[in-house]
Amino acid sequence: MERRTFLKASCRMCLLGAAGLLLPGLVENVKAGNDKYYKTKVNDQNQLEIPLALFDDTTLQIVRVKGWDYDLAVHKKEDGTFAAMLMKCTHMDNQLSVNGSGFSCSMHGSQYDKDGKVTKGPAETALVQYKAVINQNTIIISE
């Protein structure tokens, strides 16, 4: 086999292999519905403002904050309060994705429930939480 032909074939095989590894995670994200984000930025008071109306039809909203490396999951609890969690795996700092009952890490398989508590390791620490309070028609999120 000619060297050039061998290299082309090898590159194709690597690309196909990589696509096979990445595709299940991408399909999972689309199935989970987290392909829709609310985009915002930090205000002058170092807070995030999220419209309360986003939760009219759902209890979970993924928030993409300008300048942040990780998304934020804002979850409406049964008592009407809100939890805001950084979607960053506490094991190896990987971006989390939404699964049916909470969040999962594609790197090593850690799983968290909807309140950010670890349900499956190797992660041992719950997700980072932010203070979330309702102010009229807005949810204010701060550290």
C-alpha positions as CSV (number, residue, x, y, z in Angstrom):
1,M,0.0,0.0,0.0
2,E,1.3,3.4,-0.9
3,R,2.2,5.7,2.1
4,R,-0.2,8.4,1.0
5,T,-3.1,6.0,0.7
6,F,-2.2,4.5,4.1
7,L,-2.2,7.9,5.8
8,K,-5.6,8.9,4.3
9,A,-7.2,5.6,5.4
10,S,-5.7,6.0,8.9
11,C,-7.0,9.5,9.3
12,R,-10.5,8.4,8.2
13,M,-10.5,5.6,10.7
14,C,-9.4,8.0,13.5
15,L,-12.1,10.5,12.6
16,L,-14.8,7.7,12.5
17,G,-13.6,6.4,15.9
18,A,-13.7,9.9,17.4
19,A,-17.2,10.5,16.0
20,G,-18.3,7.2,17.5
21,L,-17.1,8.2,20.9
22,L,-18.6,11.7,20.8
23,L,-21.9,11.0,19.1
24,P,-23.6,9.2,22.0
25,G,-23.0,12.2,24.3
26,L,-24.3,14.7,21.7
27,V,-27.4,12.6,21.1
28,E,-28.0,12.4,24.9
29,N,-27.8,16.2,25.2
30,V,-30.3,16.7,22.4
31,K,-32.7,14.1,23.8
32,A,-32.5,15.7,27.3
33,G,-33.6,19.0,25.8
34,N,-30.6,21.0,27.0
35,D,-29.9,22.3,23.6
36,K,-31.8,25.5,24.6
37,Y,-30.2,27.9,26.9
38,Y,-31.1,31.2,28.4
39,K,-28.2,33.6,27.8
40,T,-27.3,36.3,30.2
41,K,-24.4,38.2,31.7
42,V,-23.4,39.4,35.2
43,N,-24.9,42.8,36.1
44,D,-23.2,45.7,37.9
45,Q,-24.0,44.2,41.3
46,N,-22.2,41.0,40.4
47,Q,-25.5,39.1,40.1
48,L,-27.5,37.3,37.5
49,E,-31.1,38.2,36.7
50,I,-33.3,35.4,35.3
51,P,-36.9,36.1,34.3
52,L,-39.3,34.1,36.5
53,A,-41.5,33.5,33.4
54,L,-38.9,31.0,32.1
55,F,-40.3,28.5,34.7
56,D,-44.0,28.8,33.6
57,D,-43.7,25.4,31.7
58,T,-40.6,23.8,33.2
59,T,-38.8,23.3,36.5
60,L,-35.3,23.4,35.0
61,Q,-33.6,26.1,33.0
62,I,-30.0,26.0,31.8
63,V,-28.4,29.4,31.9
64,R,-25.3,30.3,29.8
65,V,-23.5,33.2,31.4
66,K,-21.2,35.4,29.2
67,G,-17.6,35.0,30.3
68,W,-18.2,31.8,32.4
69,D,-16.6,28.5,31.5
70,Y,-19.6,26.5,32.7
71,D,-23.3,26.7,32.5
72,L,-25.7,27.2,35.4
73,A,-28.6,25.0,36.1
74,V,-31.5,26.8,37.8
75,H,-34.1,24.3,39.3
76,K,-37.5,25.3,40.7
77,K,-38.2,23.2,43.8
78,E,-41.5,21.9,44.9
79,D,-41.8,24.5,47.6
80,G,-41.5,27.3,45.0
81,T,-37.9,28.2,45.9
82,F,-35.0,27.9,43.4
83,A,-31.6,26.2,43.4
84,A,-28.8,27.4,41.2
85,M,-25.9,25.0,40.6
86,L,-22.8,25.3,38.5
87,M,-22.7,22.5,35.9
88,K,-19.1,21.7,36.6
89,C,-18.2,18.1,37.8
90,T,-16.6,18.3,41.2
91,H,-14.4,15.3,40.3
92,M,-12.5,16.6,37.2
93,D,-14.1,19.9,36.3
94,N,-15.9,18.6,33.2
95,Q,-19.1,20.3,31.9
96,L,-22.2,18.3,33.0
97,S,-25.2,17.5,30.9
98,V,-28.8,17.1,31.9
99,N,-30.1,13.5,32.2
100,G,-33.6,12.4,33.1
101,S,-33.2,12.7,36.9
102,G,-30.4,15.2,37.3
103,F,-26.9,15.8,35.8
104,S,-24.2,13.5,34.5
105,C,-20.5,13.8,33.6
106,S,-19.4,12.2,30.4
107,M,-15.7,12.0,31.5
108,H,-15.8,9.5,34.3
109,G,-19.6,8.8,34.8
110,S,-20.3,10.9,37.9
111,Q,-24.0,11.6,38.4
112,Y,-25.9,14.2,40.5
113,D,-29.5,14.5,41.4
114,K,-31.6,17.5,40.6
115,D,-30.5,19.2,43.9
116,G,-26.8,18.7,43.0
117,K,-26.1,15.9,45.4
118,V,-23.8,13.1,44.2
119,T,-25.7,9.9,43.3
120,K,-22.8,8.0,41.6
121,G,-19.1,8.6,41.9
122,P,-16.2,9.0,41.4
123,A,-17.3,12.6,42.4
124,E,-17.6,12.9,46.2
125,T,-18.7,16.5,46.6
126,A,-22.1,18.1,45.7
127,L,-22.3,20.7,43.0
128,V,-21.4,24.4,43.8
129,Q,-24.6,26.2,44.8
130,Y,-25.5,29.9,44.4
131,K,-28.0,31.9,46.3
132,A,-31.2,32.3,44.3
133,V,-34.0,34.7,45.5
134,I,-37.2,35.9,43.9
135,N,-37.5,39.6,43.5
136,Q,-40.9,40.5,41.8
137,N,-40.7,38.8,38.3
138,T,-37.0,38.0,38.5
139,I,-34.8,35.5,40.1
140,I,-31.6,37.1,41.4
141,I,-28.6,34.7,41.6
142,S,-25.5,35.7,43.6
143,E,-22.6,34.0,45.4
